[in-house]
C-alpha cells in the first residue's frame, strides 16, 4: 500500500480505521505518511471479555483478548482522535483504557434514511403475506455469534407464548463457518428441548434488497445480545416502524426513551424479556406509539446524512495538522 501510494503520488488527508486490527494497521500507515489517524473501535476488547461465557483460559485461547486489549490501548493512545459510537463506550474508554474524554467524540453509526422507512398498512399486509410473517412474529437478524444471544431469545419463547399463544420467532441468522453451524445446531436443539421448535423459523440469509421488508414484517423486532456495542439492526428496525425491544447490555438502551422510542429488558431473564416482547402485541396504543415515535427517533438521530456531516467535521478538525513528507509533497502541489 505504501509503495503504491508513493508511486502514484497520492496524498490522503486522514486515515479513518474501524475495529482494533485495522486500527493497528492504520496507525502505522498514518505515522509513515505523517497524516492524522482517526479511529472508530465499535467494540472494546476489555468490555467484550467481561461478558464472554467460559473460563478465562478458554476465552483467551479462542479470542486472544490479552493481545487485542494491549493493541487497542496503543491505538487509542497514539491515534489523533477516537470516534465512539455510544456514551457507554466513551465511559469505558476512560475507565478501562485511560483515554480522556477530550480525546473522544461521540458519533453513532448512521442508517440509510431513504431505504429504511415505514410503509402504508396495505403495503405492510402485502409484505407479510409474501414472506409468511404475522403480527405476532418476533424478528431477529444477526450473525451466529454467542454474544448475539439467540439462545436467550429462544429461551424466552415459552414465556412469550404463555402470554401470546401464536407468537413465533423468525430468525435470520448467518452461519458461514463450521463453528457457526454447530452453534445453530445447538440452538435448534434448545428449541426442541423447550418444546417450541415448531414456533422457531430459521430463515437463513436475507438479502440486502429484502432486508427492509423483513424488518417491516415483524410484529416486534428483538435485539437480545449478551453485549452489544451499539445495535444497528435495532435502529434499522425502528426506522421501518417496527416496535423494538433491545438488550440492556449495550449502549443503545441508554439513548432511547422507554415506552416512547423502544422498550428494553434483560435477555438473560427470559420471563422479563418475554413480557416486554408481548407488550406491543397486546397493547395497540403502545404498538402505535413505538412504531411512530421509534421511526422518528431513528431517522432524526441516526440518519446517515446528518451522521456523515458530523464525521466529516471531525476529519476537518485534524486535516493538515502535520507537515507532508517529501515523498508525498508532489501530490499536494
C-alpha positions as CSV (number, residue, x, y, z in Angstrom):
1,X,0.0,0.0,0.0
2,X,2.7,2.5,1.0
3,X,4.8,1.7,-2.1
4,X,1.8,2.1,-4.5
5,X,0.7,5.3,-2.8
6,X,4.2,6.8,-3.3
7,X,4.5,5.5,-6.8
8,X,1.2,7.2,-7.8
9,X,1.9,10.4,-5.9
10,X,-1.2,10.2,-3.9
11,X,-1.7,12.1,-0.6
12,X,-4.5,11.3,1.8
13,X,-5.9,13.9,4.2
14,X,-6.7,11.4,7.0
15,X,-6.7,7.7,7.9
16,X,-10.0,6.5,9.3
17,X,-9.8,3.0,10.7
18,X,-12.5,0.8,12.1
19,X,-12.1,-2.1,14.7
20,X,-8.8,-2.7,16.5
21,X,-6.9,-4.7,13.9
22,X,-7.5,-2.1,11.2
23,X,-6.6,0.5,13.8
24,X,-3.2,-1.2,14.4
25,X,-2.5,-1.1,10.7
26,X,-4.0,2.4,10.3
27,X,-1.7,3.9,13.0
28,X,1.4,2.6,11.2
29,X,0.2,4.0,7.8
30,X,-0.7,7.4,9.4
31,X,2.7,7.7,11.0
32,X,4.5,6.7,7.8
33,X,2.5,9.2,5.8
34,X,2.5,11.8,8.6
35,X,-1.2,12.4,8.4
36,X,-3.9,12.2,11.1
37,X,-5.4,8.9,12.2
38,X,-8.9,8.9,13.5
39,X,-10.1,5.5,14.8
40,X,-13.6,4.1,15.4
41,X,-13.4,1.0,17.7
42,X,-17.1,-0.2,17.5
43,X,-16.4,-2.8,20.2
44,X,-14.0,-2.9,23.1
45,X,-12.0,-6.0,24.0
46,X,-12.0,-5.3,27.7
47,X,-15.8,-5.0,27.8
48,X,-16.3,-7.9,25.5
49,X,-14.1,-10.2,27.6
50,X,-16.1,-9.3,30.8
51,X,-19.3,-10.5,29.1
52,X,-18.0,-13.8,27.5
53,X,-19.1,-17.1,28.7
54,X,-16.5,-19.7,29.7
55,X,-13.3,-19.7,31.7
56,X,-10.7,-17.0,31.4
57,X,-8.2,-19.6,29.9
58,X,-10.7,-20.9,27.3
59,X,-11.8,-17.4,26.3
60,X,-8.2,-16.3,25.9
61,X,-7.3,-19.3,23.8
62,X,-10.1,-18.7,21.4
63,X,-10.2,-14.8,21.3
64,X,-6.7,-13.8,22.3
65,X,-8.0,-10.8,24.3
66,X,-4.7,-10.0,26.0
67,X,-3.1,-9.2,22.7
68,X,-6.2,-7.4,21.5
69,X,-6.5,-5.2,24.6
70,X,-2.8,-4.3,24.6
71,X,-3.0,-3.2,20.9
72,X,-6.3,-1.4,21.5
73,X,-4.7,0.7,24.2
74,X,-1.8,1.6,21.9
75,X,-4.1,2.5,19.1
76,X,-6.4,4.7,21.3
77,X,-3.5,6.4,23.0
78,X,-1.4,7.0,19.8
79,X,-4.1,8.0,17.3
80,X,-5.1,11.6,16.9
81,X,-8.7,11.1,17.9
82,X,-11.2,8.4,18.7
83,X,-14.8,8.3,17.4
84,X,-17.0,6.3,19.9
85,X,-20.5,5.1,18.9
86,X,-22.2,5.3,22.3
87,X,-21.9,7.2,25.6
88,X,-21.2,3.9,27.3
89,X,-18.2,3.4,25.0
90,X,-16.9,6.9,25.9
91,X,-17.1,6.0,29.6
92,X,-15.4,2.6,29.1
93,X,-12.6,4.2,27.0
94,X,-11.8,6.4,30.0
95,X,-12.3,3.8,32.8
96,X,-10.7,0.7,31.2
97,X,-8.1,2.3,28.9
98,X,-7.4,5.7,30.5
99,X,-8.4,7.6,27.4
100,X,-9.6,11.1,28.4
101,X,-13.0,12.3,27.2
102,X,-11.3,15.2,25.4
103,X,-9.7,12.7,23.1
104,X,-13.1,11.1,22.1
105,X,-16.0,12.4,20.0
106,X,-19.4,10.6,20.2
107,X,-20.8,9.9,16.7
108,X,-23.2,6.9,16.4
109,X,-23.4,4.8,13.2
110,X,-25.8,6.0,10.6
111,X,-28.7,4.4,8.6
112,X,-29.9,5.0,5.1
113,X,-33.0,7.0,5.9
114,X,-34.2,6.6,2.3
115,X,-34.1,2.8,2.4
116,X,-35.4,2.1,5.9
117,X,-38.8,3.6,6.1
118,X,-42.3,2.7,7.3
119,X,-44.9,1.7,4.8
120,X,-48.7,2.0,4.4
121,X,-50.8,-0.6,6.2
122,X,-51.9,-2.2,2.8
123,X,-48.3,-2.5,1.7
124,X,-47.4,-4.0,5.1
125,X,-50.1,-6.7,4.7
126,X,-48.8,-7.5,1.2
127,X,-45.2,-7.9,2.5
128,X,-46.3,-10.1,5.4
129,X,-48.4,-12.3,3.1
130,X,-45.5,-12.6,0.6
131,X,-42.8,-13.7,3.1
132,X,-45.0,-15.5,5.6
133,X,-45.0,-13.2,8.6
134,X,-47.8,-12.4,11.1
135,X,-48.4,-9.6,13.5
136,X,-47.2,-11.8,16.5
137,X,-43.9,-12.8,14.9
138,X,-40.7,-11.6,16.5
139,X,-38.0,-10.9,14.0
140,X,-34.2,-11.1,14.8
141,X,-31.3,-10.8,12.4
142,X,-27.6,-11.3,13.1
143,X,-24.5,-13.5,13.0
144,X,-24.4,-16.9,14.6
145,X,-22.3,-15.5,17.4
146,X,-22.6,-16.3,21.1
147,X,-22.8,-12.6,22.1
148,X,-25.9,-12.1,19.9
149,X,-28.0,-14.0,22.5
150,X,-30.1,-16.1,20.1
151,X,-30.2,-18.8,22.7
152,X,-31.5,-16.2,25.2
153,X,-34.3,-15.2,22.8
154,X,-35.3,-18.8,22.2
155,X,-35.3,-19.4,26.0
156,X,-37.8,-16.5,26.3
157,X,-40.2,-18.1,23.8
158,X,-42.1,-20.4,26.2
159,X,-42.9,-17.5,28.5
160,X,-43.9,-15.3,25.5
161,X,-46.3,-18.0,24.1
162,X,-47.9,-18.2,27.6
163,X,-48.8,-14.5,27.0
164,X,-49.3,-14.6,23.2
165,X,-50.1,-18.2,22.2
166,X,-49.5,-17.8,18.5
167,X,-46.2,-15.9,18.9
168,X,-43.3,-17.2,16.8
169,X,-39.6,-16.4,16.2
170,X,-38.3,-15.5,12.8
171,X,-34.5,-15.8,12.9
172,X,-32.3,-14.6,10.0
173,X,-29.0,-16.0,11.3
174,X,-25.9,-16.1,9.1
175,X,-23.8,-19.2,9.6
176,X,-20.8,-19.3,7.3
177,X,-18.3,-21.4,9.2
178,X,-18.4,-24.9,10.7
179,X,-18.3,-23.4,14.2
180,X,-21.3,-21.2,13.3
181,X,-23.3,-24.1,12.0
182,X,-22.5,-26.1,15.2
183,X,-23.8,-23.2,17.2
184,X,-27.0,-23.0,15.2
185,X,-27.4,-26.8,15.7
186,X,-27.2,-26.2,19.5
187,X,-29.8,-23.5,19.3
188,X,-32.1,-25.8,17.3
189,X,-31.6,-28.4,20.0
190,X,-32.5,-25.9,22.6
191,X,-35.8,-25.1,20.8
192,X,-36.6,-28.9,20.8
193,X,-35.7,-29.2,24.5
194,X,-38.1,-26.3,25.3
195,X,-40.8,-27.9,23.0
196,X,-41.0,-24.7,20.9
197,X,-39.2,-26.0,17.7
198,X,-42.4,-25.5,15.6
199,X,-42.5,-21.9,16.6
200,X,-38.9,-21.1,15.7
201,X,-38.4,-20.5,12.0
202,X,-34.9,-20.4,10.6
203,X,-34.7,-18.0,7.7
204,X,-31.0,-18.2,6.9
205,X,-29.6,-15.4,4.8
206,X,-31.8,-12.4,3.9
207,X,-30.5,-10.3,1.0
208,X,-29.8,-6.6,1.3
209,X,-32.6,-5.9,-1.1
210,X,-35.1,-7.7,1.1
211,X,-33.8,-6.6,4.5
212,X,-36.1,-3.6,4.9
213,X,-39.2,-5.6,4.1
214,X,-38.2,-8.2,6.7
215,X,-37.8,-5.5,9.3
216,X,-41.2,-4.1,8.5
217,X,-42.9,-7.5,8.5
218,X,-42.1,-8.4,12.1
219,X,-44.7,-7.6,14.8
220,X,-41.7,-6.9,17.1
221,X,-38.0,-6.7,16.5
222,X,-35.7,-8.2,19.2
223,X,-32.1,-7.4,20.0
224,X,-31.3,-9.9,22.7
225,X,-27.5,-9.6,22.8
226,X,-25.4,-10.5,25.8
227,X,-23.4,-7.4,25.0
228,X,-23.9,-5.1,22.0
229,X,-21.7,-2.0,21.4
230,X,-24.4,-0.2,19.5
231,X,-27.2,-2.3,17.8
232,X,-27.5,-1.1,14.3
233,X,-30.1,-3.7,13.4
234,X,-32.4,-2.3,16.1
235,X,-32.1,1.2,14.7
236,X,-32.9,0.0,11.2
237,X,-36.0,-1.9,12.5
238,X,-37.2,1.2,14.4
239,X,-36.7,3.3,11.3
240,X,-39.0,0.9,9.4
241,X,-41.7,1.4,12.1
242,X,-41.4,-1.9,13.9
243,X,-41.8,-1.9,17.7
244,X,-38.4,-2.9,19.1
245,X,-37.2,-4.5,22.3
246,X,-33.4,-4.0,22.9
247,X,-31.0,-5.5,25.4
248,X,-29.8,-3.6,28.4
249,X,-26.3,-4.9,27.9
250,X,-25.2,-2.2,25.5
251,X,-25.2,1.4,24.7
252,X,-28.4,1.8,22.7
253,X,-30.9,1.4,25.6
254,X,-29.4,4.5,27.2
255,X,-30.3,6.6,24.1
256,X,-34.0,5.6,23.8
257,X,-36.9,6.7,25.9
258,X,-38.6,3.6,27.3
259,X,-42.1,3.3,26.1
260,X,-41.8,6.0,23.5
261,X,-39.0,5.1,21.2
262,X,-38.5,1.4,22.2
263,X,-38.6,-1.0,25.1
264,X,-35.6,-2.6,26.8
265,X,-35.1,-5.5,29.1
266,X,-32.5,-8.1,30.3
267,X,-32.4,-11.0,27.8
268,X,-30.7,-13.1,30.5
269,X,-34.0,-13.0,32.3
270,X,-36.4,-15.0,30.0
271,X,-39.6,-14.0,31.7
272,X,-38.7,-10.3,31.8
273,X,-37.7,-10.3,28.1
274,X,-40.8,-12.2,27.1
275,X,-43.1,-9.8,29.0
276,X,-41.6,-6.8,27.1
277,X,-41.8,-8.6,23.7
278,X,-45.5,-9.3,24.4
279,X,-46.4,-5.7,25.3
280,X,-46.6,-4.3,21.8
281,X,-48.6,-7.3,20.6
282,X,-51.1,-7.0,23.4
283,X,-51.5,-3.2,23.6
284,X,-52.4,-1.4,20.4
285,X,-51.8,2.1,21.6
286,X,-48.3,1.2,22.8
287,X,-47.6,-0.6,19.5
288,X,-48.7,2.5,17.5
289,X,-46.6,4.9,19.7
290,X,-43.5,2.8,19.4
291,X,-44.0,2.5,15.6
292,X,-44.4,6.2,15.0
293,X,-42.0,7.6,17.6
294,X,-39.4,4.9,17.1
295,X,-39.2,5.7,13.4
296,X,-39.0,9.4,14.0
297,X,-36.2,9.0,16.6
298,X,-34.2,6.6,14.4
299,X,-34.4,8.8,11.3
300,X,-33.6,12.1,13.1
301,X,-30.9,10.8,15.4
302,X,-29.2,8.3,13.1
303,X,-30.0,9.3,9.5
304,X,-26.8,8.9,7.5
305,X,-26.9,12.5,6.1
306,X,-26.5,14.1,9.5
307,X,-24.0,11.5,10.7
308,X,-21.9,12.0,7.6
309,X,-21.7,15.7,8.2
310,X,-20.6,15.2,11.8
311,X,-18.0,12.7,10.8
312,X,-16.6,15.0,8.1
313,X,-16.5,17.8,10.6
314,X,-14.3,15.7,12.8
315,X,-12.0,14.9,10.0
316,X,-11.7,18.6,9.1
317,X,-10.5,19.4,12.7
318,X,-7.4,17.3,12.1
319,X,-6.7,17.7,8.4
320,X,-3.4,19.3,7.7
321,X,-2.0,19.2,11.3
322,X,1.2,17.5,10.1
323,X,3.8,18.5,7.6
324,X,3.6,16.4,4.4
325,X,6.8,14.3,3.8
326,X,8.8,14.9,0.7
327,X,7.7,11.6,-0.8
328,X,4.1,12.9,-0.9
329,X,4.7,16.7,-1.4
330,X,4.3,16.5,-5.2
331,X,0.8,15.1,-4.8
332,X,-0.3,18.2,-2.8
333,X,1.2,20.8,-5.0
